[in-house]
Amino acid sequence: MDFQKRKVGELREKVTRYFQDLGFSINPHLKPKKSDKSFLRILHQKRRLEKLKKYRYFLESYYPAVREYYRNSTEINPEDIQLEIKFIDRKKNPEDYALFKWWNLVWWSLPYERSVGRRIYYMLFDVNHNLPFGLVVLQSPVMYCKARDEYLGITKENRDYWINQSLYGQRVGALPPYNEILGGKMVAMSLSSTEIRKKYRKKYANKKTSKKKRIIPPRLLFIYTPSAY
């Protein structure tokens, strides 16, 4: 028993020290020491570096392929941009999947995390310039979000019904050089495209929810994302 208590104490101390190093205060609950955006970026930096270290081999091995896209690229002419949606499927198109994963890991301040529940990944691709334009990662949303629920008039009694017809934007953003010409706004606008709703309907038709085992209409009614930065 003493041995178990000692191990539990050591583990608690290790976890506490880890979060304190990240920038949390513990008194007694976890809370960031500051709330400004620059501090929050620093707060996530350690976790982000851990992820980059974990996928170091993949990042290094695929870097030449990513660089090849930009080797012959000329100056971007906004009038010549022509976008298409590429839904990401590792088995059907491993090259698009690798390109998507590489940028997903290196470009965002928030660390890469695996998405949960229902999910749709896609990349906006500029076919005229042969360059990736932006990335979107959609996943099942959290069941309770006060701001979202109050804005949409969603109540506790029917929350799961409506939330299971929506998605959360974990990643929504433009890649360089398109981020310099307001490309992020175009990526955000793509969330309302017919292609996304069709993809969702096809992928989740007749699928049961994991908790209540209900078949809910495969309608993608809304997508939301809180802006971190």
C-alpha positions as CSV (number, residue, x, y, z in Angstrom):
1,M,0.0,0.0,0.0
2,D,2.8,2.4,0.9
3,F,4.5,1.6,-2.5
4,Q,1.2,2.4,-4.3
5,K,0.8,5.7,-2.5
6,R,4.3,6.7,-3.2
7,K,3.8,5.9,-6.9
8,V,0.6,7.9,-7.0
9,G,2.3,10.8,-5.3
10,E,5.2,10.7,-7.8
11,L,2.8,10.6,-10.7
12,R,0.7,13.5,-9.3
13,E,3.9,15.6,-8.8
14,K,5.0,14.8,-12.4
15,V,1.7,15.7,-13.9
16,T,1.5,18.9,-11.8
17,R,5.0,20.0,-12.8
18,Y,4.2,19.3,-16.5
19,F,1.2,21.6,-16.5
20,Q,3.1,24.3,-14.5
21,D,5.9,24.2,-17.0
22,L,3.2,24.7,-19.7
23,G,2.0,27.9,-18.0
24,F,-0.9,26.7,-15.9
25,S,-1.6,27.7,-12.3
26,I,-3.1,25.0,-10.1
27,N,-5.2,26.4,-7.2
28,P,-6.7,23.8,-7.0
29,H,-8.0,23.7,-10.7
30,L,-6.0,24.1,-13.9
31,K,-6.1,27.6,-15.1
32,P,-3.8,29.5,-17.6
33,K,-1.8,32.2,-15.8
34,K,-2.8,34.7,-18.5
35,S,-5.5,34.9,-21.1
36,D,-4.0,37.1,-23.8
37,K,-3.4,35.6,-27.2
38,S,0.4,35.8,-27.2
39,F,0.5,33.9,-23.9
40,L,-2.0,31.2,-25.2
41,R,0.3,30.6,-28.2
42,I,3.2,30.0,-25.8
43,L,1.0,27.8,-23.7
44,H,0.4,25.5,-26.7
45,Q,4.0,25.6,-27.9
46,K,5.3,22.7,-25.8
47,R,2.5,20.4,-26.8
48,R,3.0,21.4,-30.4
49,L,6.7,20.6,-30.3
50,E,5.9,17.2,-28.8
51,K,3.7,16.5,-31.7
52,L,6.3,17.6,-34.2
53,K,8.9,15.4,-32.5
54,K,6.6,12.4,-32.6
55,Y,6.0,12.8,-36.4
56,R,9.6,13.9,-37.2
57,Y,10.3,11.0,-39.5
58,F,7.2,11.6,-41.6
59,L,7.8,15.4,-41.8
60,E,11.4,15.0,-42.9
61,S,10.7,12.2,-45.4
62,Y,7.9,14.0,-47.0
63,Y,9.5,17.5,-47.0
64,P,11.0,17.0,-50.5
65,A,7.6,16.2,-52.0
66,V,6.1,19.3,-50.4
67,R,9.0,21.5,-51.6
68,E,8.4,20.2,-55.2
69,Y,5.0,21.9,-55.3
70,Y,6.7,25.3,-54.7
71,R,9.8,24.8,-56.8
72,N,8.3,26.1,-60.0
73,S,5.6,28.2,-58.6
74,T,5.3,31.8,-59.9
75,E,3.8,34.8,-58.3
76,I,0.1,34.2,-57.4
77,N,-2.4,36.1,-59.6
78,P,-5.6,36.2,-57.6
79,E,-7.6,36.5,-60.8
80,D,-6.3,33.1,-62.0
81,I,-7.0,31.2,-58.8
82,Q,-9.3,28.3,-59.5
83,L,-10.3,26.1,-56.5
84,E,-11.5,22.6,-56.2
85,I,-12.4,20.6,-53.1
86,K,-10.3,17.5,-52.5
87,F,-11.8,15.3,-49.9
88,I,-9.1,13.4,-48.1
89,D,-9.1,9.7,-48.1
90,R,-5.9,7.9,-47.1
91,K,-6.6,4.7,-49.1
92,K,-8.0,6.4,-52.3
93,N,-5.4,9.1,-52.6
94,P,-2.3,8.7,-50.3
95,E,-0.5,11.6,-51.9
96,D,-3.2,14.1,-51.0
97,Y,-3.4,12.6,-47.6
98,A,0.3,13.0,-47.0
99,L,0.2,16.6,-48.2
100,F,-2.8,17.4,-46.0
101,K,-1.2,15.8,-42.9
102,W,2.2,17.5,-43.4
103,W,0.6,21.0,-43.5
104,N,-1.8,20.1,-40.7
105,L,1.2,19.3,-38.5
106,V,3.5,22.3,-39.2
107,W,1.3,25.3,-40.0
108,W,-1.0,25.9,-37.0
109,S,-0.1,27.4,-33.6
110,L,-2.5,24.9,-31.9
111,P,-1.0,21.4,-31.8
112,Y,-2.2,18.7,-34.0
113,E,-4.8,16.4,-32.4
114,R,-6.7,13.5,-33.8
115,S,-10.3,14.4,-34.6
116,V,-13.1,12.5,-32.9
117,G,-16.5,11.1,-33.9
118,R,-17.9,12.0,-37.3
119,R,-15.3,13.7,-39.4
120,I,-14.7,15.2,-42.8
121,Y,-11.3,16.3,-44.0
122,Y,-10.8,18.3,-47.2
123,M,-8.2,20.5,-48.9
124,L,-9.0,23.5,-51.1
125,F,-6.6,23.2,-54.1
126,D,-5.7,25.9,-56.6
127,V,-5.6,23.9,-59.8
128,N,-4.3,26.8,-61.9
129,H,-1.2,27.3,-59.7
130,N,-1.0,23.6,-58.7
131,L,-0.8,24.6,-55.0
132,P,-2.7,23.6,-51.8
133,F,-4.8,26.7,-50.9
134,G,-6.2,25.7,-47.4
135,L,-7.2,22.9,-45.1
136,V,-10.4,22.0,-43.2
137,V,-10.8,19.4,-40.5
138,L,-14.3,18.9,-39.3
139,Q,-15.3,16.6,-36.4
140,S,-18.2,15.9,-34.0
141,P,-18.7,18.9,-31.8
142,V,-18.8,19.0,-28.0
143,M,-22.3,18.3,-26.7
144,Y,-22.5,21.4,-24.6
145,C,-21.4,24.9,-25.7
146,K,-23.3,27.7,-23.9
147,A,-22.6,30.4,-26.6
148,R,-23.6,28.1,-29.4
149,D,-26.7,26.7,-27.8
150,E,-28.1,30.1,-26.7
151,Y,-27.5,31.6,-30.1
152,L,-29.3,28.8,-31.9
153,G,-32.0,28.2,-29.2
154,I,-30.9,24.7,-28.6
155,T,-32.3,23.3,-25.3
156,K,-31.0,20.5,-23.1
157,E,-34.0,18.2,-24.0
158,N,-33.3,18.2,-27.8
159,R,-29.5,19.0,-27.8
160,D,-28.2,15.7,-28.9
161,Y,-30.7,15.6,-31.8
162,W,-29.5,18.9,-33.3
163,I,-25.8,18.6,-32.4
164,N,-25.6,15.3,-34.2
165,Q,-26.5,17.1,-37.3
166,S,-23.6,19.5,-37.1
167,L,-19.8,19.6,-37.1
168,Y,-17.1,21.5,-35.4
169,G,-14.3,23.1,-37.4
170,Q,-11.0,22.0,-35.7
171,R,-8.9,23.4,-38.5
172,V,-10.1,26.1,-40.9
173,G,-7.4,28.1,-42.6
174,A,-5.4,29.1,-45.6
175,L,-1.9,28.0,-46.4
176,P,1.0,30.2,-47.6
177,P,1.1,32.2,-49.8
178,Y,-2.7,32.4,-49.8
179,N,-3.0,33.4,-46.2
180,E,-1.4,36.8,-47.2
181,I,-4.3,37.6,-49.6
182,L,-7.2,36.8,-47.2
183,G,-7.4,33.2,-48.3
184,G,-8.6,32.2,-44.9
185,K,-11.9,33.9,-45.6
186,M,-12.3,31.9,-48.8
187,V,-11.6,28.7,-46.8
188,A,-14.3,29.7,-44.2
189,M,-16.8,30.4,-47.0
190,S,-16.2,26.9,-48.4
191,L,-17.9,25.5,-45.3
192,S,-21.3,26.5,-46.7
193,S,-20.7,24.7,-50.0
194,T,-23.1,22.1,-51.4
195,E,-20.3,19.6,-51.8
196,I,-19.7,19.4,-48.0
197,R,-23.4,18.8,-47.3
198,K,-23.5,16.1,-50.0
199,K,-20.4,14.4,-48.6
200,Y,-21.9,14.4,-45.1
201,R,-25.2,13.0,-46.3
202,K,-23.6,10.2,-48.3
203,K,-21.1,9.3,-45.5
204,Y,-23.5,9.2,-42.6
205,A,-26.8,8.0,-44.1
206,N,-28.4,5.4,-41.9
207,K,-25.5,5.6,-39.3
208,K,-26.5,5.2,-35.7
209,T,-25.3,7.6,-33.0
210,S,-22.8,6.0,-30.6
211,K,-24.5,6.7,-27.4
212,K,-28.3,6.3,-27.9
213,K,-28.0,4.1,-31.1
214,R,-30.5,6.3,-32.9
215,I,-30.5,7.0,-36.7
216,I,-30.7,10.8,-37.0
217,P,-31.3,12.5,-40.4
218,P,-27.9,12.8,-42.2
219,R,-28.3,16.6,-42.6
220,L,-25.4,18.9,-42.0
221,L,-27.4,21.8,-40.7
222,F,-24.5,24.0,-39.4
223,I,-20.8,24.1,-38.7
224,Y,-19.3,26.3,-36.0
225,T,-15.8,27.1,-34.8
226,P,-14.6,29.5,-32.1
227,S,-11.7,31.6,-33.3
228,A,-8.7,30.8,-31.0
229,Y,-6.5,33.6,-32.3
